[in-house]
Amino acid sequence: MAQEFSAQESAQEFSVRYAESLDSVGAEAWDACANPPGLPDAVGERYNPFVSHAFLRALEVSKSVGARAGWAPAHALVEDSRGRLVACAPAYIKTHSLGEYVFDQSWAQAYELAGGRYYPKIQVAAPFTPVTGRRLLIARDAPEGACEALIVALQGLRKASGASSIHVTFCTEQECVALSGAGFIYRAGEQFHFVNDGYVDFEDFLARLTARKRKAIKRERREALSDGVTIDLLTGSDIRPAHWDSFFEFYMDTGARKWGRPYLTRAFFDEIGARMADRILLVMARRGARHIAGAINFLGDDAIYGRNWGALEALPFLHFEVCYYQAIEFAIRRGYKRVEAGAQGEHKISRGYGPVITHSAHYLADPRLAEAVSDYLTRERAAVAEWAAEHAAELPYKSENGD
């Protein structure tokens, strides 16, 4: 998209443009905004792989995203008066609401029944990735007003594309505050994360649980690894094309059974394997020489992010072992602060994963739709807070008196 305009914020003039491909944006310049070195913990994850140039470009060149997939890249770029990239956002023009994990299909249906046109819409996100992270990517030394200029750029993209709305999903709470000043509505969600409370090893983690839950987890791990099943942990150069072949088979089987349309192409895994293998942990279950199940995890500086899983054999508790227990054990051993195991899943609570509130922000151009959605989200936020409190009370950790 070749449109450009200037935004005047404070005393600094910014120019704004949009990129239909990350091939037109230098990786170093993008990553200086996406994962600037020395980012304070209060601002967000020190390194989030899902907003990196390598990850987002892999989606594009593998055709996992694109116009045919209904995810047309239109990344917003803000440059200072010298032409230096100081802010950016991974933005897509979307013709559906698939692959987002923050569901707005009911909004679309209601609006179109009332005579409106909901699609296209603008999605600011890491596609297919329900992981919290910065979405308004600002360089650490950006001039004052760069964030405001980026929000202006997203509003300009909405107008230029004829989109009904802008959706900034799985962003930080601080970004929601900034966006609310530009008319965005705040939405809350819930996930379940494991927090590493300074555990020495997996046995130390188990010792903090109630006796009943501790015994249940030990039994699940024994049964998952019975019948000759072993686990391979693969990262970096240990991951070979044959491993990706096996994992893609698992991924396609799960996607076809659960969702009807897997989003990622086989080429995507080759791309990330070539460019970011050191940020990947494959947990592969093997019987003899044959892998029968696996899960892919991405590695930040502080967190392990569990993403996709699949299996060719339905073995009891293998899913829990491959996706949850191995990730916890790896996090404890390597000193990661937490494990994020993806969207939804109340079954994670009994396995030590506690409730965490997630955030998104939504701009709806039609004031009638915005008013109706705002009213709904007010009630939904109260319900989410109530659910999170209830789930926190269900965690299997011992109380202070040891029960």
C-alpha positions, -999 to +999 in steps of 0.1 A: +000+000+000+017+031-012-003+057+007+017+081+028+008+111+050+024+132+077+014+134+113+023+163+135+027+152+171+044+175+197+072+193+178+082+162+158+070+155+123+065+119+114+058+103+081+036+072+079+035+045+053+022+009+050+041-022+040+024-051+021+054-073+029+081-073+055+106-079+027+103-041+022+112-035+059+147-041+072+149-068+098+172-047+120+150-017+119+118-037+126+134-056+155+147-024+170+111-015+176+097-050+182+123-063+206+145-033+216+175-044+238+172-035+275+134-034+275+122-030+311+101-058+325+073-034+332+070-026+295+066-063+285+084-095+276+121-086+270+120-107+238+088-118+223+094-141+193+059-135+178+065-099+168+100-105+155+107-098+118+117-135+114+084-149+127+061-125+109+081-127+076+080-165+078+042-163+079+043-142+047+068-161+026+052-194+035+018-180+024+003-188+058-009-152+056-018-132+025-048-119+006-059-155-003-058-165+034-078-134+043-048-119+062-035-092+038-004-076+054-006-038+057+020-031+084+019+004+097+053+022+097+062+055+114+094+072+104+110+103+119+121+134+100+154+116+090+135+085+076+144+063+105+118+037+116+107+046+151+074+028+155+055+000+137+026-024+141+019-058+126-014-050+108-036-070+085-066-063+064-090-092+072-120-105+054-130-130+082-125-135+120-105-168+119-072-174+136-075-146+162-087-163+195-105-131+205-139-138+191-160-111+175-181-132+151-213-123+170-205-086+166-201-091+128-233-111+126-253-085+145-239-056+125-246-072+092-281-081+102-286-045+110-275-036+074-238-028+082-207-042+065-183-056+091-156-069+068-129-059+059-115-050+093-080-042+106-063-067+128-032-057+148-019-090+160+006-119+157-015-141+135-027-174+149-010-167+182-029-161+214+001-147+232+003-114+250+029-090+238+035-055+226+016-046+195+024-009+193+061-014+187+080+017+197+118+021+195+133+029+229+148+061+216+118+071+196+109+109+198+079+119+219+047+114+201+057+083+181+031+061+198+004+087+190+015+088+154+013+051+152-023+051+164-030+078+138-015+055+112-038+027+121-068+050+119-056+061+085-053+025+074-089+018+084-102+048+064-081+040+034-091+003+033-128+010+040-126-012+071-153-011+098-130-015+127-095-019+142-088-048+166-056-048+187-055-083+202-034-098+230-017-064+236-004-052+269-025-035+295-005-003+291-013-003+254-050-006+262-047+026+282-030+044+254-056+032+229-085+041+251-076+077+246-082+073+209-117+058+213-108+021+216-129-001+238-111-024+263-118-061+264-105-087+289-100-124+285-085-152+305-057-177+300-038-201+323+000-198+328+025-217+350+046-194+371+080-206+382+081-198+419+118-205+422+115-242+420+147-263+423+133-291+400+100-307+391+099-327+424+101-294+442+071-281+422+052-313+430+060-309+467+041-276+467+009-293+456-017-310+476-011-348+481-041-357+459-030-336+430+007-346+434-002-383+432-025-376+401+003-359+382+028-387+390+003-413+378-004-393+346+033-390+338+038-428+344+009-437+321+019-413+294+054-428+291+043-464+294+043-488+265+078-478+254+072-441+248+101-417+254+105-379+250+130-360+228+136-323+235+150-307+204+162-271+199+186-253+176+206-274+152+191-306+167+159-299+148+162-316+114+138-315+083+126-350+093+114-336+126+094-309+109+079-335+085+067-355+116+055-324+134+036-311+104+018-344+102+008-341+138-003-305+133-024-313+102-042-341+120-051-320+150-061-290+129-083-311+106-101-328+135-106-298+158-108-267+136-115-278+101-087-257+085-051-257+097-036-222+092+001-228+089+017-243+058+046-268+057+069-241+043+063-220+075+081-246+096+110-247+072+113-209+075+113-207+113+136-237+114+161-219+092+159-185+109+149-189+146+156-225+156+174-213+187+141-199+198+122-231+193+117-262+216+102-292+200+089-318+225+086-350+205+072-383+219+088-414+203+082-451+203+113-468+190+125-449+160+091-433+152+078-400+165+041-403+174+033-369+189+048-335+195+044-299+206+061-268+194+072-242+219+088-208+213+113-194+237+114-158+248+139-144+273+115-149+302+088-173+291+082-205+272+052-202+248+034-235+240+017-233+207+007-263+186+004-300+193-006-331+176-005-369+179-010-399+156-020-422+185-045-414+213-026-424+244-038-416+279-023-384+293+002-380+265-011-345+257-005-334+293+030-348+293+041-334+260+024-300+263+024-292+300+047-313+322+077-312+299+073-275+295+072-270+333+103-292+337+122-274+310+113-239+324+124-249+359+157-264+346+165-233+324+152-207+348+123-193+328+098-173+348+067-188+333+050-211+307+022-198+286+002-227+273-021-210+248-058-202+249-085-215+271-083-249+289-096-250+325-080-285+327-047-267+331-057-255+366-052-289+383-018-291+366-005-259+382-014-233+356-031-203+371-056-177+357-042-146+340-061-117+325-054-109+288-062-076+271-074-063+237-086-030+223-113-024+197-122+006+176-156+005+159-162+033+135-200+031+137-211+047+170-242+025+172-221-006+171-195+008+194-222+016+220-237-018+219-203-036+221-191-013+249-221-022+269-215-059+263-178-057+272-186-039+305-206-069+316-181-094+301-152-078+320-170-083+353-177-119+344-140-125+334-128-111+367-153-134+386-142-165+366-105-157+373-111-154+410-130-187+410-102-204+391-075-190+413-093-206+443-092-240+425-054-241+421-039-273+436-011-257+457-010-263+494-024-236+517-002-219+542-011-245+569+001-272+546-033-287+535 
